[in-house]
Amino acid sequence: MIPFSPPRIDEASIAEVVDTLRSGWITTGPKTKALEQEISKYCGTSRSICLNSWTNAAELFLRWWGIQAGDEVIIPSYTYCATANIILHLGAVPVMVDVDDDFLMNKDELREAITPRTKVIMPVDIGGRPCDHRAIRELVSEDVYTEQFQPRSDAQSNLGRILILADAAHSFGAQRGGFMSGKLADVTVFSFHAVKNLTTAEGGAITFNLPNSFHLETVYKELNTLSLHGQNKDALAKTQKAGWRYDVVQPGHKCNMTDIHASLGLVEIKRYAENLQRRRAIHERYTEAFSEEEWFQAPPGADEEVTPSWHLYMLRIRGIDEATRDRIIEGIEFRGVSVNVHFIPLPMLTAYRELGYRIEDHPRAYDNFSRVITLPIYYQ
């Protein structure tokens, strides 16, 4: 049996976790801080913060940014539900737009979706291919959109336009236009879930590419505080001499990363170039193997502008419908190979269908979904 995407756990991973356990420091501590530094170095950013999932990291930042009831956040309809769920958690409105043939947000529909209530655009780097964040930034910087922008927090007033927050759950290690994912959008949120290229079992991180008018050390401290119930000292700080006294400056949340999880990330980031090289080789071997077949539609690979992170191999089959795709999956799995489908478009899910979203409004998302089969691609 070939599994779909097992994590790379070997003696190096085990040794690093055992080292953490023997240290006696298993919550947020020196290894979490070290991983934050490694992520910043890798992405070319000055600050990163590690948290316990993409979902909580993205929601925490949106709360800090001031997203509230009545605000609109634009997302593609072709994504995992977490992208939309966090918007509803905040009482805001997910505004869904269709995607292009490359699975990424359609820019014409994005333009039409912007209103004075739009506070954030959240493009999704499906499969590890980064969106064109530069083009989106140019769009939201046009006078027609900056003049209608209505900030509702100090941070929003500081930026003076719609924020671009990259859902980069798939794209750690990808590049566009010479810049790493993590330094393409205003703010980027990564996932280090068990099936991701770089895993901490569960986890995520935020990187910042905000203008100089933002003091990133202050932003980091405020988010760190918010992630620890609003407590102004983390466990590491409280170990300092006479460091027991603390304050709670606001009712916060609980979504810090632990050193046990960070241990896995520290091993993986040191060998990440090797990981990406291996994944690319598998991706290109699939494409070569199927290239002569008339039914084969290759997923986007590398080009002059973009190098993806090779997270998913999203093969599409020409000229079939959804039911035929499902039967093909059954046949593949009968032969002992685990495959997947990324993703069921949001308007097809009960929770969002009952809110009034219609898949008929997203024909390209449905067409991509109805013909896609995600093949196994992982280091081993």
NORSUL-V394101 format. One line per field, one symbol per residue. phi: phi as a letter, one per 30 degrees, with the letter a starting at -180 (. if undefined). Layout:
# NORSUL-V394101
phi = ???
This chain:
# NORSUL-V394101
phi = .cddadddcbddddddddeddddicccdaddddddedddedddicdbbbcbdaeeddddedddddjdbejdcbdbddcaddeededddediccdccbdccddiceddddeedddbdddcbccdcdeijcdddddddddddddedcddcdbdbaddddddiaddccddceccdjdbbhicdejbccdbbbccceecdeccciblaaccbbddddcddddeedddddddbiiddbdddddddehcddbbccadcbbaddcddddedddddddcdddedddddddeddedddcddddddcdddcdbdcbbdchdbccdccdibcdddedddeedddddicdbbbcbdeedddeecdddjdbdddbdddddeddbcbccdaaed
